[in-house]
Amino acid sequence: MKSAWKNWGGCLLAAAAAVGLLAAPAQAQEKKYKIYLSLSYSGNAWQSEAANIVKALAATPPYDKMVELKEVISGTDVQAQISAYESMLSDHAAGIISFPVSPTGLNRTIKRGCEQGTLFFMYDATVTEPCAYNVSYITAGFGENTAQALVNALHGKGNIFLSRGVPGNSVDKRHTDGAMAIFKKYPGIHVVAEYYGMWSDQTTQSETAKALAAHPDVDGIWAQAGEDGAIKAMLATGSQKLVPVTGENSNGFRLALANPDYQKRGLQGVSSGSPPATAGYAFKLMMEMLVKGRKLSTHNIEYPLPWVPADAVKLCPGDRFENGCNTFPAGKVPDSFVTEVFEPTLLPELSLVTALDGKPTPGATIQPLPAALRAAPDTPGINCGKCTPTGDIYKLTKVQPTVQP
């Protein structure tokens, strides 16, 4: 992934000032910043890892002397997260870093918070309120690229399942919109079951099992997070038949894609999707703004899209992604562990202990972010309201059609 940051060239936007903590005024470094970590949906490995990354960074020097971090989990109800935001604003939060439940439902409260001087940084999921900062990969094209990969694997024909995420969330909407933009081009592709796996392996396994009972002749599965549950549902039927699956970044899914026996039985696919590391990137950007070390020229920041086809899965001998490895051996981490937690250019402070336990890496100190970042394209209903899409928002970037529509 490191090379992706180096190769953006003209797509990069220079920050107005070189990065943060090393250049921060002494008085700013002495200040204790009250930061809230606001989760809506919780209960899966991805959310736990993203929260753990923020907690670990907040406990890493010199943040450990600068940050008072409080975590609030409000659930999937919009009003509950609004109430949580309101309490944080009443407590005079300097910043709120959040996984928002809705792209639009929180806007009024966010705007009021911005007006009183609170910074709002959203990670992964996004909002359309212009004063908030969105740090996300979702505009990088997970939906359309994985859909095309599945179409290619099926040679343009077949019955498929859509295993979606959390209803009403901007991530689920953008993914599904992108996927359907591709599937609708192919009259031979038929969506025979659509269900919400809630980005959970357990829920996805249960819902996929129901779909398999109704449609045992399925030819492929397009899945968001929880995709390892879709694999387990197929294995639980006892059938020798497996079908192509495109999914996200769980360690179990990557191991399944590389399993020679599963490949012989029909499994193929690609691992892509959401990096929990976006939470750490958003948190460091917020801190650099708070200590007056950075000004951002855009409110929508794009994180690169991971892309690991089956033939690119490589086991890591240690605790980090090094020398091209991208997956841990079975037993080292749970199958549900989301692999995309490391980014050596942006987040060199992270290690396996930060993702699993929320503890700082021993001996690590916060390193300044690069002075350049990539602006995300305007996407109506996702990261902006009354705006015009910039170019073809569903343009393929990782895979090209091998079957023409």
N, C-alpha and C positions, 0 to 999 in steps of 0.2 A: 504493500500500500504506500510505502514511503515514496516510491518513484512517481506515484500519481500526483503527489504534491509538487514534485520537481518539474513535471512535464506540463503543467497547466499554462505556462508562458503568459500569453496575452490575456488569458481568462482571469488572471489574478488581479486583485485590487490591492494596492499598497495601503497600509494603515497610515494614518496621519502622523503617528509618532512611533519610534522604535519601542519595543515592548518593555513592559511593565515594571515588575517588582524591583529590578536592579536599578531602574532610573527613578523610582518613586521618591517623592519628597520624604524626608525623615519624619515629619509630623504625620503624614498619611500612614506610614508603616507602624506608628505607635497607636493608631486608632483601632478600636475593636469594632469590627463590622458585624452587625446582626443580619445573618443570612438565613433564609428559610428554604428548605428543600421540600417542595410541594408535589407529592405524587397523587394522581387520581387513581387509575387502575394499578393494582399491585397483586402479588401472589404468584408471579412466575419468575423464572431464573433471570430473564432479561431485566425486569424492573429491579430485582434485588441487586444485580451486578451494577446497573447504572447508579443506583443509590449508593452502593458500597464505594464506587469510584469517587463520587463527590465527597463522601465521608472521609475517605483516605486522603484525598487531596487537602481537605480542610485541616487535617491533622499532620500534614507534612510541612516542615519548616520552609519559609517563615510564616506560612498561613496559620500554623498552630497558635501563633501569638497574635494573630490579627483577626481571626474569625470566630464568631460565636454562631455555631450551626445548629438549627433546630429542624427536625423532620416531622412532616404532617402528611398522613395518608387519608384522603377524603373519600375514596371510592369512585364509582362510575357515574354518580349523580351530579349533574352540572351545578345544581343549587348548593350541594355540599361543598364543592370546590370553591364556589363564589364565597360562601360563608368562611371558608378557611382563609382565602385571600383577604377578606375584610378584617379578620382577626389579626393577620400578619401586618396589615397596614396600620391597624390601631396600635400595634406594638412597635411602630416606627421602624419597620424592616428597611435596611439599606438596599437589600436585593432579594428577589425571589427567583429561584431557579426551579423550573417546573416541567412536569410532563402533563400537559393540559388535556382535559377530557373532551373538549369541544373546540373547534376552530373559531366559533363565533360567540358562543354563549357566555364567555368570560370577558368579552371585550370591554363592556362598560366599567367593570370593576378594575380591569387592568389600566384603562385610561385614567381613572381617578387616581390610581396609585402612581402612575407616571407623573401626573400633575403635582403630587406631593413630594416627588423626588426619588421614588423607589425604582430601581432598575428591575425589569422583568426579562429573564432569559428563558426561553422555551427550548427544550431539547427533544429531538426526534419528532414528536408531534408538534404541530404549529398552531398559531392563531392569526387572525387577520387584522387585529388592532395594530395600526402603524407604529405606535410607540414601543411595542414589544420587539425583542430580538429573537429571531427563530434560528436555531442551529440544528440543521437536519439534513439527512441524506435523501429524504423522500422525493424531492424533485429530481434526483439523479436517475430515476427510471427503473426502479425495481419491478413494478407491475408489467410494463410493456416488454422489458427485456426477458424476464422469466417466462412470460406468456409466449413470446416468440420461440424461446428455447424449447418449450413444451410442444408447440406446433411443429417445430422441426423434428422433434423426436417421434411424433405421431404421423409424420409425413402429410400433415394437413387434414387428417380425418380421425374422428374418434369421439367417444363419450367421456366427458371429464367432470371432476368435482372441483368446486371452488371452496377452499377452506379459508375463511376470512378471519378478521381479527375481532376488535371490539366495535360494536355498532356506534355510529355517530362520530367516531374519532377521525381526525384529518389523515392519519396514516392509513387506516383502512380504506378511506374514500379514495385517496390518491392511488394507492396500489390497485384497487379494483377498477377504477376508471382507466388506468393505464393498461391493465390486462384486457379489459373488455374492448378497448380500442383496437387491440390486435385480434382477439378471438372473433370479433364481428366481421373481420375481413375474410374469414374462412367459413363458408357455408357447411363444410364437412365437419366442423367442430361443434359439438352439442354439449351445453352445460346441463347435466341431468340431475345434479344435486348442488345446492349452495347452502352453506351453514356457517355459523360463527364459532370458531374454535377458541375464541377469547385469548389468543396468543399463549395458550396453555397446552402442554403436551397431553395432559390428562383429558382435558375437555376435547381437544382435537381427536384423540384416540377414540373417545366415546362417540363423538359425532360422526367420525369417519366410519366407525363400525356400523352405525345405523344406516349410513348411506350405502355401504357395501352390501348390507342385507337386502336393501331395495334394488340395488344396481350392481350385481356381482360381475356384470360384463363391462365394468368401467375400464377405460383404456389409459387414463392418465389423471394425475392430481396436481392442481395448481394450489400451492399452500403458502400462507403467511406463517409467522412464528407459531411453533407448535408442530412443525412438520415431522419431527421424530415420532410424534404420536400417530401420524398417518401411516408411517412405516410399520409401527407396532400393531396397528389395527389390521393391516394386510397380513402380517405374519401370524396374527392370532386366529385367522380364518382357517389355518391349516392348509391352504391352497399353495401349490408350488408356484403359482403365477404371481409375479410382481409386475407393477406397471411403472412407467416413468413418473417421477415426482420432482417438481421444482419447489424449493423452499428457502428457508433462511439459514441461520448460521449455527445451529446447535451442533455440539460435538458429536452426538449420537448420529445425527443425519449425515455428517461428513464421513464418519466411519462406515455407515451403511452404503453410501455411494461408492466407497472404495472396496467394498466387500466382494471378492470375486464370485462367491456363490450366489449372492444377491444379483450381481450383474448377469450371471448365466440365466437366472430366473426372470429377467426382464427389467430389473431396476436400472435406470439411468436418470440423469438430471443435473442440476446445478445448485450450488449453495450460494445465496446472495443475501441481501436484506440488511436489517438494521443493526448498526454497531452500538452497543451500550457506551462505547467511548465518546459518543456525542455529548453525553452528560458532563464528562470531564472537560471536554473542549469548551462547552458553554460556560462552565464554572470558571475556568481560567480566564476566558474573555471578560466575564463579569468582573472578576477581581482586578484585572488590569485596567478596566475602566474606573473602578472605584478608587484605585490608588493614583489615578490621573496619569497612567502610563500609556494609555491608548485611547484614540478616538476612532469610532467605526464609521465608515462612509456608506454602509448599507445595513439594513436591519434584517436581511435574509441571507444567511450564510450557509453554503452548501458543503456537506461532508461527502467524500467520494464513496461510490457504491462498491462494496466488496463483490468479487466475482470468482468463485472457485468451482469449475466443472469437476466431474468425477475424476478425470485423469490428472487433475492438478492437486488432489488431496495429498498432503505430505505430513507424516507424523513428526512431532517435535520431541527430541530426547530430553529437553530441559523444561524450565518453567516459563519460557518466553517464546514468542514467534521470532525465530532467527534463521538465517540461511534459507529462506523460502518455505519453511514449515508453517503449517496453518491449522493443525489438529493435534489433540493430545491422545495418547494411547488409551484404550479402554481401561477403566478403573482409576485413572489418574484424576479425572473430574467426572461429575455426573453426566449422563447422556444429555440432560437438558442444559448443560453449561453452554452459554453463548460465546462463541470463540472470538468474536471481534471486539475485544476489550483492549488490545494493545495498538498503539500508534507511535512508533519511535520518534517521529519528528515533532508531533504535537504533545505527546504525553509520555515522555521518557521516564516519568516518575512511577509508572504503573508496573505492577507485577501480579502474579497469580494470587498472592495473598490480599492484594487490594480488592480484586474482583470477588473473591470467595468470602472474605472476612471483613472487608471495610477497614483494614489496617494499613497504615503507611508502609511503604517499602523501607526496610532498615537502611539507614544511611542516605536516603534520597532527600534532595532538596528541590523546591519548585524551580523549574527552568522557564525562562521567558519563551513565549510563543513566537513563531516566525512573524515578521512584520507584514506578511501578505496573506490574504485569504481569498476565497472564491465566493462571489455573490451568487445566490440562488436565483433562478429565473422567476419572474412574477407568475403566479399560478392562481387565478381567481378561486376564491372559496377555500384556499389552502393557506397561502401566506399573504394574501392581499384581498381587499374587498372589490371596490370598483376600479379594476385595473385591466389592462389589455395583456393577454399572454404574449410572452416574448418568443416568437418563432414557433416551431413545431414542438410542443411540450411533450409529445409522446415519441419523439425521435429515438430510434434504436441506437445505443452506444456500445453495447457489449456483445451483441450477436446480430447476425444478418439472416434474412430468410433463406432457407434452403428449399422451401416450397413457396411458390408464388401464389398470392391470394387469387 
